[in-house]
Amino acid sequence: MDNQTACAFMSASETATDFKKSFICANDDLHQALLDSPLAIFVYVFGVLLVMFIVQRAAKPLPQKKDKED
């Protein structure tokens, strides 16, 4: 079994529409670009840290204000 990409497989298909073929090929190109670039790892780590920060901030109880009695 040879390593054939989804784009090559869909291009050989007679039943797939042109839109589907172009979408699958664009997805393959994007996937390959993300695998080749270390920037994708940094973006992923930044996203995970951002979500962790937002969840941590949302889980903290709101400070209670004490009413001053005059």
N, C-alpha and C positions, 0 to 999 in steps of 0.2 A: 504494500500500500504506500503510495507516494504522498508527500505532504502537499496537497492541493488546497489553495486558499478558497474561502467561501466565494470570493469574487470570481475566480476561475470556474468554480463549480456552477455558479449561477449564470455566468456568461454562456456556458455550454448548454444550459437548460433551454428548451424550446417553449416551455409553458410559462416562464417567468416574464413579467412585464418589464419594459425599459426602465420605469421608475424604480421597481424593486431591484433590478440589476445595478442601477447607479447608486441606490441607497446602500446596498450591501458592499459595493466597491468602496464607497466613501467611508463606511464603517471600518473596513479592513485597513484602509490607508490611515485613518485616525488611530486605530489600535496599534499598528506598526510604529507610528510616530511616537505614541506614548511609551511603547516598549523601548525605543531607541533613546529616549530623552530622560535624563535624571530629574528634569524639572517636574515630571509627573509625580515622582515620589515626594518631593517637597510640597507640592500642592496638596497631595493626599494627607500628609502629616499635618500641614497647616489646617486643613479642613477638620481633621479629627480633633486637634487641639481647640479649635474654635467651638466645635460642638460641645466638647467637655467643659469649656469655660462657660458657655451659655447655660448648660444644664446645672452646673455648680451654682451659678448666680441665681437661677430660678428656684433652686432648692432651699436657699437661705430664707429664713423667716424675716418678715419685715420688722424693723425696729418699732417698738411701741412708744408712742409719745405720751409722756405723763402730763396731764392737765394741771396747771398751777392754780391752786385755789387762793383767791385774794381775800 
